Amino acid sequence: MRFVDAAGAERSWTYAELDAAVTRAAAALLAAGAVKGDRIAAYGKNSDAYLIGFLACARAGLVHVPINYNLTGGELDYLIRQSGSTIALADPALADRVSGVDQVIPLRDNEKSLLARCSDGEVPELPVEVSDGDLVQLLYTSGTTSHPKGAMMTHRALLHEYLSCVVALDFTEDDDPLHAMPLYHSAQMHVFLLPHLMIGSTNRLVEAPDPGDVLRRVENERIGAFFAAPTVWVALANHADFAARDLSSLRKAYYGASIMPGPVLQRLRDSLPELGFYNCFGQSEIAPLATVLRPEEHRDRPDSAGRPVLFVEAKVVDETGAEVPPGEPGEIVYRSPQLCEGYWDKPEETAEAFRDGWFHSGDLVRRDEEGYYYVVDRIKDVINTGGVLVASREVEDALYAHPAVAEVAVVAVPDPKWVEAVAAVVVAKADVTEDELVAHARRSLAGFKVPKRIRFVDDLPRNSSGKLLKRVLREQFAAD
């Protein structure tokens, strides 16, 4: 594995070296006072040290708690307090933000860091036994609508996840993947980096998915596989170097973590016709991969999320829990050994999510006769305007088809006549007016789906996983 930091400094690890480093790091955590079952917060950007920290927790019987490095103040304190973390592994530049733990151990960049402690020396025997049913991570949900909940992941669940990923995503040891999305997010860590480590790939890890840097590395390092959230793929497609770089080495392109706009996907496929695209759909609680649409399936079903992966069983149900016929919308529910054990210290939320032997996802989908799933929307993002339901994604895809639209998010806003009105927030890449976008939308949408209001902004609010924070947009519109 090779890690490249923001300054361009590189470190490389053989698998034997990485294995020894993980054991040394596990011993260092135990020597610092951690005991089996303790929660260890991880608060840092992508690095080899961050990866070693997770693997060390797993080997020592500790519970890793990844935290978004952009969180500060009350949001950060909430996750540390709610998880009961006793130790925090933090980047030195972020360490002064952390409070409420017994000690903060630097991840890297100084002589007292976890990286320094694990890089050389004797490889000790660890005085702890770990079983497959032990917790290994509290994987917090994104918190786009409420306080995050800690999904309790076991070793068994993650190993089932890794096997599902290898099979569904066609991973091989010669993929030459580049890992750039945040490791605190389950998609990058558990769908791509860990499964590729499991099968012996040569992995390249960078701190952040800078579009220009990613395109340069694909060309210069002959990268063969790359995963990114749709927002990053949008940025890559819009980058000045996209058409100039030689991207012919790239064989597998993965997207997920949020919905890919249909027009953007079509532009990417038209520009890179030899590249195989995989749509990865799921959520934190299922580790997170649930369904995949493979490259050969994109031709006939480009808007589908695919079919369930190896260890996942799914169905679509109505409000009563009854399965709906093919073609009818409903909530997708899951049964799987990949699922979490519930939410940490939240018994009521656990009982609400796990009902009648199934996990209720909160995603509104439909399933066709061949077993392919299509995401309609998050249930909480469906707009009820005048008693008629409108999927925000359908309106977004219509607006994305306009050449002046770079990004768009559609939300419900309060309306005295319709109760909820369809509103669009647009990032433009060329001059365009509200009237022009409304007229464009009318050409492909029924009248009740056309936005009643359009607001232009410079950027859309997101968490650093790339997910749009629609609740922020709803709050901003409501305050107008």
C-alpha positions in Angstrom: 0.0 0.0 0.0 1.2 3.5 -0.7 -0.1 6.7 1.0 0.5 10.2 -0.4 -0.2 13.1 1.9 -1.3 16.6 1.0 2.3 17.8 0.7 3.3 15.0 -1.6 5.2 12.9 0.9 4.9 9.2 0.4 5.0 6.1 2.5 4.8 2.5 1.3 4.0 -0.7 3.1 4.3 -4.3 2.1 1.5 -6.5 3.5 4.0 -8.1 6.0 5.0 -4.6 7.2 1.4 -3.5 7.5 0.5 -6.6 9.5 3.4 -6.1 11.9 2.5 -2.4 12.3 -1.1 -3.3 13.1 -0.1 -5.6 15.9 2.3 -3.1 17.4 -0.4 -0.4 17.2 -2.9 -2.7 18.9 -0.4 -3.3 21.7 0.2 0.4 22.1 -3.6 1.0 22.5 -3.8 -1.7 25.2 -0.7 -0.3 26.9 -2.4 3.1 26.9 -5.1 1.7 29.2 -7.7 0.5 26.7 -9.5 -2.8 27.5 -11.6 -5.0 25.3 -14.8 -3.4 24.3 -13.6 0.2 24.9 -14.6 2.7 22.2 -11.8 4.5 20.4 -12.7 7.7 18.5 -10.8 8.3 15.2 -10.7 11.9 14.1 -8.4 12.5 11.2 -8.0 12.7 7.4 -7.1 9.9 5.2 -3.7 8.4 6.0 -2.0 5.1 6.5 -2.0 5.8 10.2 -5.8 6.1 10.1 -6.1 2.7 8.4 -3.7 1.2 10.9 -5.7 2.6 13.8 -8.9 0.9 12.6 -7.1 -2.5 12.1 -5.4 -2.1 15.4 -8.7 -1.6 17.2 -10.1 -4.7 15.4 -7.1 -6.8 16.5 -7.1 -5.6 20.1 -10.9 -6.2 20.6 -11.6 -2.5 20.7 -14.5 -0.6 19.0 -13.5 1.9 16.4 -15.6 5.1 16.2 -14.9 7.0 13.0 -15.8 10.7 13.2 -16.1 13.2 10.3 -13.0 15.4 10.6 -15.1 18.5 9.6 -17.2 18.2 12.7 -16.4 20.6 15.6 -17.9 21.9 18.8 -21.2 20.4 19.8 -21.4 17.9 16.9 -18.0 16.5 17.7 -18.7 16.4 21.4 -22.0 14.6 20.9 -20.4 11.7 19.0 -17.6 11.3 21.6 -20.0 11.5 24.5 -22.7 9.3 22.9 -20.2 6.6 22.0 -18.5 6.8 25.4 -15.1 6.9 23.7 -12.2 6.8 26.2 -9.3 7.5 23.8 -9.2 9.5 20.6 -6.8 8.9 17.7 -6.5 12.4 16.1 -4.4 14.2 13.5 -2.2 16.6 15.4 -3.7 19.6 13.6 -7.2 18.5 14.9 -6.3 17.3 18.4 -7.1 20.5 20.2 -10.7 20.2 19.1 -11.2 17.0 21.0 -12.4 16.9 24.6 -14.2 14.5 26.9 -11.8 11.6 26.5 -9.1 10.2 28.9 -6.3 10.9 26.4 -5.7 11.9 22.8 -3.1 9.9 20.8 -1.7 11.6 17.7 -2.2 9.5 14.6 0.9 10.7 12.7 3.5 13.5 12.2 5.3 13.4 15.5 7.4 11.0 17.6 4.6 10.2 20.0 2.1 9.3 17.3 0.5 5.9 16.8 2.4 5.7 13.5 5.8 6.3 15.2 5.0 3.6 17.8 4.0 1.0 15.3 6.6 1.5 12.5 9.4 -0.7 13.9 10.4 -2.9 16.8 9.4 -6.2 18.2 6.0 -7.6 17.2 4.4 -8.6 20.6 1.8 -11.2 21.5 -1.5 -9.7 22.3 -3.3 -10.7 25.5 -6.8 -10.6 24.1 -9.1 -12.9 22.2 -11.5 -11.6 19.6 -14.5 -13.5 18.3 -16.6 -12.8 15.2 -19.6 -11.6 17.2 -17.6 -8.9 19.0 -18.3 -5.3 18.1 -15.6 -3.7 15.9 -17.1 -0.4 15.0 -19.8 2.1 15.7 -20.6 3.4 12.3 -22.5 6.6 12.7 -25.2 7.5 10.2 -24.7 10.7 8.3 -27.2 12.7 10.4 -28.7 14.5 7.4 -32.1 14.6 9.1 -31.4 14.2 12.9 -28.7 13.4 15.4 -26.4 10.6 14.0 -27.0 7.1 15.4 -24.2 4.6 16.0 -24.8 1.4 14.0 -23.1 -1.4 15.9 -21.0 -3.4 13.5 -19.5 -6.8 14.3 -16.5 -8.5 12.8 -18.9 -11.1 11.3 -21.0 -8.4 9.6 -18.0 -6.7 8.0 -16.4 -9.9 6.7 -19.7 -10.8 5.0 -19.7 -7.3 3.6 -16.2 -7.7 2.2 -17.1 -11.0 0.5 -20.2 -9.4 -1.0 -18.1 -6.5 -2.4 -15.4 -8.7 -3.9 -18.1 -10.8 -5.8 -20.5 -8.0 -6.8 -17.8 -5.4 -7.8 -15.5 -7.8 -9.7 -12.4 -7.0 -7.5 -9.1 -8.6 -8.4 -5.6 -8.2 -7.1 -4.5 -6.3 -10.2 -7.2 -3.6 -10.0 -4.6 -0.9 -9.0 -7.3 1.1 -7.2 -7.0 4.7 -6.0 -8.7 5.5 -2.7 -9.6 9.2 -2.2 -12.9 9.5 -0.4 -12.9 9.9 3.4 -12.0 6.7 5.3 -14.3 7.7 8.2 -17.1 7.0 5.7 -18.2 3.3 5.4 -18.2 3.3 1.6 -14.5 4.1 1.1 -13.3 2.0 4.0 -15.6 -1.0 3.9 -16.6 -1.3 0.3 -13.3 -0.5 -1.4 -10.2 -0.2 0.7 -10.6 -3.2 3.1 -11.9 -5.7 0.5 -9.0 -4.7 -1.8 -6.6 -5.3 1.1 -8.3 -8.6 1.7 -7.5 -9.9 -1.8 -3.9 -8.5 -2.0 -4.3 -5.5 -4.4 -1.8 -2.7 -4.7 -3.6 0.2 -3.0 -2.9 3.9 -3.4 -4.4 6.2 -0.7 -4.5 10.0 -0.8 -5.9 12.5 1.6 -8.7 13.9 -0.4 -10.4 13.6 -3.8 -9.1 16.7 -5.5 -10.3 16.4 -9.1 -7.2 17.7 -10.7 -5.0 15.4 -8.6 -7.2 12.4 -9.2 -7.1 12.9 -13.0 -3.3 13.4 -12.9 -2.8 10.2 -10.9 -5.1 8.1 -13.1 -2.9 9.1 -16.1 0.5 9.0 -14.5 0.1 6.0 -12.1 -2.2 4.0 -14.5 -5.0 3.7 -12.0 -7.4 0.9 -12.9 -10.3 1.4 -10.4 -11.8 4.4 -8.7 -14.7 5.1 -6.4 -16.3 8.5 -5.8 -19.5 10.0 -4.6 -21.6 11.5 -7.4 -20.6 15.1 -6.4 -16.9 14.2 -7.1 -17.8 12.6 -10.4 -19.6 15.8 -11.4 -16.5 17.8 -10.5 -14.2 15.4 -12.5 -16.5 15.7 -15.5 -16.5 19.5 -15.3 -12.7 19.8 -14.7 -10.6 21.4 -17.4 -8.2 18.4 -17.5 -11.0 15.8 -17.9 -10.7 15.8 -21.8 -7.0 16.3 -21.8 -5.8 13.5 -19.6 -5.2 9.9 -20.7 -7.7 8.0 -18.7 -7.4 4.8 -20.7 -6.0 2.7 -17.8 -9.2 3.2 -15.8 -11.3 0.0 -16.2 -13.8 0.2 -13.3 -15.6 3.2 -12.1 -17.8 3.0 -9.0 -20.3 5.6 -7.7 -22.6 5.6 -4.7 -23.2 7.2 -1.3 -25.9 9.3 -2.9 -28.0 9.4 -6.1 -26.1 10.0 -9.4 -28.0 12.5 -11.6 -29.0 10.6 -14.8 -27.7 13.3 -17.2 -24.3 13.4 -15.5 -23.9 9.6 -15.7 -24.8 9.7 -19.4 -22.2 12.4 -20.1 -19.5 10.3 -18.3 -20.5 7.1 -20.2 -20.4 9.0 -23.5 -17.0 10.4 -22.7 -15.5 7.1 -21.5 -17.3 4.4 -23.5 -14.8 1.7 -22.5 -15.1 2.3 -18.8 -17.3 0.0 -16.7 -19.6 1.8 -14.3 -21.0 0.2 -11.1 -23.8 1.8 -9.1 -23.3 0.9 -5.4 -26.4 1.4 -3.3 -27.0 0.9 0.4 -26.6 2.6 3.8 -24.4 2.6 6.9 -26.5 0.0 8.8 -25.8 -2.7 6.2 -22.1 -2.0 6.2 -23.0 -0.4 3.6 -23.4 -2.2 0.3 -26.9 -3.6 -0.4 -27.4 -3.6 -4.2 -25.2 -3.2 -7.3 -25.9 -2.3 -10.9 -23.1 -3.8 -13.0 -21.6 -2.3 -16.2 -23.4 -4.6 -18.6 -26.7 -3.7 -16.9 -26.3 0.0 -17.3 -27.1 -0.2 -21.0 -30.8 -1.1 -20.4 -31.3 0.2 -16.9 -29.1 3.2 -16.3 -31.4 4.6 -13.6 -31.5 1.3 -11.6 -29.7 0.6 -8.4 -29.3 -3.0 -9.4 -30.0 -6.2 -7.5 -29.0 -7.4 -4.0 -25.5 -8.5 -3.4 -24.4 -12.0 -2.3 -25.4 -11.8 1.4 -28.4 -9.4 1.2 -32.1 -10.3 0.9 -34.5 -7.4 0.1 -38.1 -6.7 -0.5 -40.4 -3.7 -1.0 -43.2 -3.1 1.5 -46.0 -0.6 2.2 -46.8 1.2 5.5 -48.3 -2.0 7.0 -45.2 -4.2 6.1 -47.0 -6.0 3.3 -45.0 -6.6 0.2 -46.1 -4.5 -2.8 -46.4 -5.8 -6.4 -43.6 -5.2 -8.9 -43.6 -1.6 -10.2 -45.3 -0.2 -7.1 -43.3 2.2 -4.8 -42.6 1.3 -1.2 -39.9 1.1 1.4 -37.0 -1.3 0.8 -36.3 -3.6 3.8 -33.4 -6.0 4.3 -32.4 -9.2 6.0 -28.6 -9.9 6.0 -25.6 -11.0 8.1 -24.1 -7.7 7.0 -26.6 -5.7 9.1 -25.7 -3.9 12.3 -26.8 -5.2 15.7 -28.8 -2.1 16.3 -28.0 1.5 17.4 -25.6 2.1 20.2 -27.6 3.1 23.4 -30.7 3.8 21.4 -33.2 1.0 22.1 -36.3 2.8 20.8 -34.7 3.7 17.5 -33.4 0.1 17.2 -36.9 -1.3 17.7 -38.3 1.1 15.2 -35.8 0.2 12.5 -35.8 -3.6 13.1 -39.4 -4.8 12.8 -40.8 -8.2 12.0 -37.4 -9.6 11.3 -36.5 -6.9 8.7 -34.4 -3.7 8.8 -36.5 -0.8 7.5 -34.2 1.5 5.4 -36.2 4.7 5.0 -35.6 4.5 1.2 -38.5 4.7 -1.2 -38.0 2.3 -4.2 -39.7 0.2 -6.7 -38.8 -3.2 -8.0 -39.3 -4.5 -11.5 -40.3 -8.0 -12.6 -36.7 -9.0 -13.1 -35.7 -8.1 -9.5 -34.0 -4.7 -10.3 -34.5 -1.9 -7.8 -35.0 1.7 -8.6 -34.5 4.4 -6.0 -37.4 6.9 -6.0 -36.2 9.0 -3.1 -35.5 9.0 0.6 -39.0 8.8 2.1 -38.3 12.0 4.1 -37.4 13.8 0.8 -40.6 13.0 -1.1 -42.7 16.2 -1.6 -46.4 16.2 -0.9 -47.7 19.1 -2.9 -51.5 19.5 -2.8 -51.9 15.9 -1.8 -49.8 14.6 -4.7 -46.4 13.0 -4.1 -43.4 14.2 -6.1 -40.0 12.5 -6.0 -37.3 15.2 -5.8 -34.9 13.1 -7.8 -37.2 13.2 -10.9 -37.3 17.0 -10.8 -33.5 17.1 -10.3 -32.8 14.9 -13.3 -35.0 17.2 -15.4 -33.1 20.3 -14.4 -29.7 18.6 -14.7 -30.5 18.1 -18.4 -30.2 21.9 -18.9 -26.7 22.8 -20.1 -26.4 25.7 -17.6 -27.0 23.6 -14.5 -23.9 22.4 -12.7 -25.7 21.1 -9.6 -29.2 21.1 -8.3 -31.2 20.0 -5.2 -35.0 19.9 -5.0 -36.8 20.2 -1.7 -40.2 20.8 -0.2 -40.9 24.3 1.2 -44.0 25.5 3.1 -46.7 26.9 0.9 -50.0 28.5 2.0 -51.9 27.0 -0.9 -50.2 23.6 -1.6 -48.9 22.9 2.0 -45.6 21.9 0.4 -44.3 23.4 -2.8 -41.5 22.1 -5.1 -38.4 24.3 -4.8 -35.1 24.0 -6.5 -31.7 25.2 -5.4 -29.3 25.6 -8.4 -25.6 26.0 -8.9 -25.2 27.4 -12.4 -22.2 27.1 -14.7 -23.5 29.6 -17.2 -26.0 32.5 -17.3 -29.6 31.3 -16.9 -32.7 32.7 -15.4 -35.4 31.2 -13.2 -38.0 31.6 -16.0 -35.7 29.7 -18.4 -35.3 26.8 -16.0 -39.0 26.7 -15.3 -39.8 26.6 -19.0 -37.2 23.8 -19.5 -38.7 21.8 -16.7 -42.2 22.1 -18.2 -41.1 20.4 -21.3 -40.5 17.1 -19.5 -42.5 17.3 -16.2 -46.1 17.4 -15.3 -47.2 20.8 -14.2 -47.5 19.9 -10.5 -43.8 18.7 -10.5 -42.4 22.0 -12.0 -40.6 24.0 -9.3 -42.7 26.9 -7.9 -39.5 28.6 -6.7 -35.8 28.5 -7.9 -32.9 29.9 -5.9 -29.4 30.3 -7.3 -26.4 29.6 -4.9 -22.7 29.3 -5.3 -22.5 25.9 -3.4 -24.8 23.3 -2.1 -24.5 22.3 1.6 -23.0 18.8 2.1 -21.3 16.7 4.7 -17.8 15.7 3.7 -19.1 12.3 2.5 -20.6 14.2 -0.4 -24.2 13.8 0.7 -26.5 16.8 0.2 -27.9 18.3 3.4 -31.4 18.9 2.2 -32.6 19.6 5.7 -30.3 22.7 5.7 -31.9 23.9 2.4 -35.4 23.3 3.8 -34.5 25.4 6.9 -33.1 28.2 4.7 -36.1 28.3 2.5 -38.5 28.2 5.5 -36.7 31.2 7.0 -37.2 33.4 3.9 
